[in-house]
Amino acid sequence: MTAVLPPLDLGTPGVFLRDDYYDVLAMLRRESPVHRYAPDAWALTRYADIREVSRDPERFCSSRGVLVNDPLRTGATVTASIIHMDPPDHPVWRKIVSRRFTPRAVAGLEGRIRAIAREVLDAAPVGTPIDLVDAVTAPFPVLVVAELLGIADGDRDAFRRSSNAAIAHPDDPGVGHDDIVALHRFLIEHVRARRAEPRDDIVSALVTAEIEGERMSTPDVVGYCFTLLVAGNETTRHLVSGSALALWEHPDQRALLAAAPERIGVAVEECLRWVTPVQVFGRTATRDVTLHGEHIPEGDFVALLYASGNRDEDAFGPTAGRFDVTRTPDAQHVAFGFGPHLCLGAALARLEARVMLEELLARSPSYDVVAEPEWTPSTLVRGLARLPVVL
């Protein structure tokens, strides 16, 4: 008898927070790996299918929208973003700053990133309840990204509000509009300043870059910076806070890492697989495609459920549903996506997570979660809004 599949409305913020979410994903992997969740939209739940579509921009493009509630899917005009580009444009734009995000280049930032982590933790009260998100995991990546953009003296609170607003905006266009406008204005002035006086930062690399013999326009540079800021902030924030919660929920795993901090680098990969901060990106079919017997018409949206791929037993074995910081799987998780659009800042996020977990566990190996965590309703991320702890 075929199981009755529960509805999975990916367009509703908070769908990732339902109590049976991971059970539903497991059921879909078994019963309906190519699942129609809306009249013109499909969800892919198996690891192999997610990778196949991610590496095939000819049949599945990014230029018609990558978010479940992407404004591009409604015909809205939006500022060009690298996440919405396909070949031949995408590799050209990516190459402009890609050398700054290689593992070797990022490794050279460890000293400064560790100093920022210690600065943030030094400011966090000890022995009294605090919100770890507000005090630690949110300000930390904002400071790192702002420094990379050459905005080391920027207003961290304003950057954080704007990033949060940008994540919520596709789901509710009325949220955070003023914050987003303010950030764009700030970035416009910053870009103009770097045009006048370039320095050794990412914004300077962008304003001096040429595409087809022409310098990038200010709107293009601002859009690029906005994408880097939001992606660099949100991914690391939710990775670190989600990892802190997972380690508290699995005290044996936390004790192992506290006693052997040299294992944390490997553990970050398991945290990425388990937490999967960005739950879903999507593509649009550029032609009629048949996958697992399902006919996907040209123009339909295909949502890649990374969280499901990361718990696929066919990729990660029978213990895929278990959090194990010693795991060294043959398969590579898809928490950073896959293929041409693999997260540009993956090496940076890994470094930030490792450094912060090393510093946190060295100072407070038995931190305690003292109240119910609060989650952010979203159609993009599964992330904590508040994590009350005592360090």
N, C-alpha and C positions, 0 to 999 in steps of 0.2 A: 504494500500500500504506500503510495507516494505521500510524503509529509506535506502538511498544509503550511505554506510559507507565510510568515508574518509580514505585514507591510514594512517597507524600509524607505521612508520618505527622506531622501538625502537633501532635499531642499529646505527642510525645517531645521533651524538652529537648535542644537541640543540633541540631535538624533544619535550622536556618539555616546551620549550619557545614559541612554536607557539601560535598565538593569540587565536585560538579556542581550545586549549588543553583541558580545563576542560569541554567544550561543547562536544568534541569528547568522553571523558571518560564517560560522562553522557549518550551519545547515545549508547556507547558500553555496558554499564550496562543494558540498556533497550533491545537492539537489538541483541547483540553478546557478552554475558558475558564471553564466552570462545572463544577468537578471534585469528584466525591464522594470524600472522603478517609476517611470513616468512615460507618457505616450511617446515621447521622442528622446528618451534617455535610458541608458543601460548602466549597470554596475558590474565590473569585473572583479571577482573575488579570489581567483587563483593566482599564485605567485608567477607561474610560467606565462600566463596570459597577460598579466600586468607588464612583465618585462618585454614580451613580444610587441605589444602595442606601443610601449614607451620608445622602442628603438625603430619605429616605422613611421616617420613623419610624412611619408608619401601617402599612406592610406589613412593616417590619423594625425591631423594637424593641430597645432596650438593656436594658430592665428584667429580662430573663431571663438576663443574663450577656453580658459583652463580651470576656472572656479565653478563650483556647482551653481552659484548664483552670480556668475560673471556678467558684468554690464554688457560685455561684447555679445553675449547670447541674446540680449534684448534689442540689439541694434544701436546701443548707446555709443557715443563718441568718447573714447578714453585716450589719455596720453600714452604714447607708445611705450611698451615695457618689454624687456628682454624675455620675460616668461611667455609672452604672446607671439614670439617670432618663430618662424620656420626657416629651414635652409632655402636659399643661400644666405639670408640676412643674419640668422641667429649665430652661426659660428663666427662671423665677422665681428659682431657686437660683443660676443662673449670673450673673444681673444683680447679685446682692449685691456681688460683688467685681470684676465685669467692667471697671468704669471704672478700676480700678487697673492693668489689664493692657492698656490701649489703647496703640498706638504712641506717642502723645503723652505719656501718663503714664510709660511705660517710658523714654522718651528722657531724662526728668529724672533717671533713676537712673544715667546713664552714668558720671558722675564717681565715685560711690561704687563701682560695679562695676569700674571701671578700677583704683581704689585696691586693691580686694580681689584683682584679677588680679595686680597688681604685688607685693602682699604674698605671695601664694602663690609666684610665680616667684622672688622674692627669697630665699625659703627653700629653693629647689631647688638642690642642688649642681651646679656647672658643671665639665665636664671629667672627670667620672667617671660610670660607669653608674648610672642611676636608673630606677625604674619611673615613667613619666610619669603613669600612672593614679593610683597611690598618692600621688605627690608633687604633682600639678598638677590633672589633670582631674576627680578625685573630690572633693577638698576645696573646689575653687572654687565649684561650684554649691550645695554644702551651705551654705557661708557666706552666699551671696546669698539663698537661700530662707529660712534661719534669720533673717536680718535683716528680710526682708519680713514674717515672722511675729512680729517683735518678740522674737526669741530670739538676739540678737546675741552674747550671752555663753554660748550653749549649747555643749555638748560636741560638737565636730564629729565626733569618732570615733564616738560613740554614735549620732548622727544618721545617719552613713554606714552603720554596721552595720545599723541598723534599716531603712534604705531598701533595702539589698541583700537583707535578709531578706524584706522585703515583696514584692520582685520574684520571689524564689525560692519563696515560700510556696505559691502556687497549684499549682506543679509538684510540690512536696514539702512537705506540711503540717508535717512534723517539723523543717524547717529554720528556724532563727532565731526560734523561738517566744518565747524569753525576751527577745530584743531587741525584738520587736514589742510584747510586754506592757509592757516598760520604757518604750518610747516613748509608748504610750498613757497610762501613768500620768503621765509628764512633761507631756504635752499637757493632761491633765485639770487638773493643778495650774496650768498656764499659763493655761488658759481661765478658771479660777476667779479668778485674779489679775486678768485683764483685765475680768472682770465687776465686780470691786470697784473697779478703777481703769483705765478705758479710756484708750488712747493712740492715736497715729496709726499704726496698723499693721493688717494684714489680720485678725488675730484680734479686735481691737477692733471692726472693721467687722462681723464675723460675730456677735459676742455682743450687739451693739446692733441687729442687723437684725431685722425682723419678717416673718413669713410668715403670711399670712391672719390678721393681727392678733395673732400670738403670737411671742414671742421664740424663737429657735432653742434647742433643748435642748443641754446639754453634750455628750452623745454625738453629736449631729448636727454640732456645731462641731468636735469632735475628729476625726470622720470626714472632714469637709471639709478640715481642716488636714493630715491624714494623706495624703489624695489629692494635695494641692498639694505637699507635701514630697517624696513619692515621684516624682511626675511631673516636678517641677521639677529634682530631683536627677538622676534616671536619664537623661532625655532629653538634657540638656545635657552630662552626663558622656560619654555614648557618642557624641554628635555631635562634641565637641571631640577626643576621643581617636581616633575613626574618621577625622576630617578630617586630623589630624596624620599618621596612617598613610598615608592616601591621597595626601597631598602628598609624603611621603617616597618613595612608590612611583612618583610622577610628578614627578621633580625639575625638569622644565621648567616645570610648573605652579607649583611652589613658588617657583622663582626669579622667575617673572613677578610673583607676589604680593609677594615680598620687595622687589622693585624698584619696585613700584607699589602700595603698601598701600591706596590709595584704591579699588582694585578688590576689596578683601576683602569688602565688603558684598554685592556681586553674587555673589562666589565662595561665600559662605555658602549661598546658595540651591542651588548645584550640589552642595555638600557634603551638604546635607540630602537632596537627591534621591539622591545616590550612596550615602550611608551608611544612610539611613532607619533611625534608631536604634530606633524602635518598628516592628517588622516587620508586626504583625497585630493588629487588633481585630476584633470580630465583632458580629453582630446575630442575632436569632432571627426567623424568619418567623412573622408573626401570622396568616397565611392561606396557602392553597395558592398557589404562584406558579410560573409557567413562565418560564424565562430561557434563551435560546439553545437552546430545545428540551428543556431538562431540567426535570422536574417536581420542585419543592422543596415538600415537604409542610409544612403548618402545624406549628410546633414544632421544625423542623430548624434547626440552627446554620449560619450563613453567615459564613465567615472572609474578611475583606477583606485580601488580601495586598498591603500598601502597597509593599513592595519590588518586587513584580512590576509594579504600576501605574506606579511611577517609572522603570521601564526598558522601558515599552511603546513600541514603535516607532510605533504609530499616534498616540501623543500627543507623543513627543519626537523623532520622525524617525529616519532610518537610523543616526544616531550615538548613539542612546539607550544603547548599551552602552559608551560612551566617557566618561571623566572629563575634563571640559572646564570650567575655572573661568571662561572667558569666555562660556559659554553664556547666551543670553537667549531662552529658549523662549517660544512662544505659550502653552503649557500650564503650569498651576500644579501643582507637585509635590503629592503627598498625604502627605508625611512627617509633617504635623501632623493627618492625617485630613482630613475634609471635611464640610460641612453643619453642622447644629446643634451637633455635638460637636467642631467644629474646636478644636484645643488652645487652652485659655484662655491659656496662657502662651507662645504662639507668638512674640509680639514680644519678650518677655523672653529666650527662648532664642536668638533671632536676635542680639540685642544682646550677650548673654554670649559667643556664639561669635565674633562679629566682634571684640569687644574682646580676647578671649584670643588669637585668631590674630594680631591686630595686635601685641600685646605679645610673643608668642612669636617671631614672625618678625623683629621689630625686634631682639631680643636674640640670637636663635640661628637665623639664616636657613638654616644648613646642618646642623641637628641630624641625628644619625644613629641609626637603629634598629640596635641591636647584638646582638640575639638574637631568636629566634622569638617573635612575639606570642602571648599566650594569650587565649582567648576564653571568654566566660561561656555555659555551656549554658542555654538558656532557650526557652520557647515564646512569649515576648513581645518580647524585645529581641535584637538582634544587636550585642553590645558587647564591648569588650576588657576582660579581667580584668587583664592586665598588658601593658605596652608598654615593654620595656627600651630606653632611649635614652641618648645622651650629648649634653648641651646644650653 
